[in-house]
Amino acid sequence: LTRIIKYHAEQNSLEFDERLSEQTYYDDDYKISDWAKESVNIISACKIMLGVGENRFDPQGIYSREQSAVTILRLYKYLD
């Protein structure tokens, strides 16, 4: 998802705001793999994925079809 956001910015001569990758704190932040933290921060800052509630991201949880549909819709709206 972050690659799509960055690619869209590049293709439309928009500047990607690197501040989006700054740390977003979730109570279960320690469960987010190091390689994924920057992407989680960007996706959260863009309001595309907001976690599962109660300030939890649940990176190792089950991702439902409904969550997938909402994520794609939010991504579409963000890019528009």
C-alpha positions as CSV (number, residue, x, y, z in Angstrom):
1,L,0.0,0.0,0.0
2,T,2.8,2.4,0.8
3,R,4.4,1.7,-2.5
4,I,1.2,2.6,-4.3
5,I,1.0,5.9,-2.4
6,K,4.6,6.7,-3.2
7,Y,4.3,5.7,-6.8
8,H,1.1,7.8,-7.2
9,A,2.9,10.8,-5.8
10,E,5.9,10.2,-8.1
11,Q,3.7,9.8,-11.2
12,N,1.7,12.9,-10.5
13,S,4.7,15.1,-9.6
14,L,3.6,15.3,-6.0
15,E,6.0,15.4,-3.2
16,F,5.7,12.5,-0.7
17,D,5.8,13.9,2.8
18,E,8.4,11.8,4.6
19,R,6.9,12.9,7.9
20,L,4.2,10.4,7.3
21,S,6.7,7.6,8.2
22,E,7.3,9.0,11.7
23,Q,6.3,6.8,14.6
24,T,2.7,6.1,15.3
25,Y,2.2,4.5,18.6
26,Y,-0.1,1.6,19.1
27,D,-0.3,-0.4,22.4
28,D,0.8,-3.5,20.5
29,D,3.5,-1.7,18.6
30,Y,6.0,-4.3,19.8
31,K,4.2,-6.9,17.7
32,I,4.8,-5.0,14.5
33,S,7.9,-6.4,12.6
34,D,10.7,-3.9,12.3
35,W,10.6,-4.2,8.5
36,A,6.9,-3.2,8.5
37,K,6.9,-0.3,11.0
38,E,7.5,2.5,8.4
39,S,4.7,1.2,6.2
40,V,2.3,0.9,9.2
41,N,3.2,4.4,10.2
42,I,2.5,5.8,6.7
43,I,-0.8,3.8,6.3
44,S,-2.0,5.0,9.7
45,A,-1.0,8.6,9.1
46,C,-2.9,8.5,5.7
47,K,-5.9,7.1,7.6
48,I,-6.1,4.1,5.3
49,M,-5.6,1.5,8.0
50,L,-6.5,2.6,11.6
51,G,-6.1,-0.6,13.5
52,V,-8.7,-2.7,15.2
53,G,-9.8,-0.3,18.0
54,E,-8.6,0.3,21.6
55,N,-5.3,1.7,20.1
56,R,-4.3,-1.7,18.8
57,F,-3.1,-2.4,15.3
58,D,-3.2,-6.2,15.6
59,P,-0.5,-6.9,13.0
60,Q,-0.7,-10.7,13.5
61,G,-4.5,-10.9,13.6
62,I,-6.8,-12.2,10.9
63,Y,-7.6,-9.6,8.2
64,S,-11.2,-10.0,7.0
65,R,-12.7,-9.4,3.6
66,E,-14.6,-6.5,5.0
67,Q,-11.4,-4.9,6.3
68,S,-9.8,-5.5,2.9
69,A,-12.7,-3.8,1.2
70,V,-12.6,-0.8,3.5
71,T,-8.8,-0.5,3.1
72,I,-9.1,-0.5,-0.7
73,L,-11.9,2.1,-0.6
74,R,-9.9,4.4,1.7
75,L,-6.8,4.0,-0.5
76,Y,-8.9,4.9,-3.5
77,K,-10.3,8.0,-1.8
78,Y,-6.8,9.0,-0.6
79,L,-5.4,8.8,-4.0
80,D,-8.3,10.7,-5.5
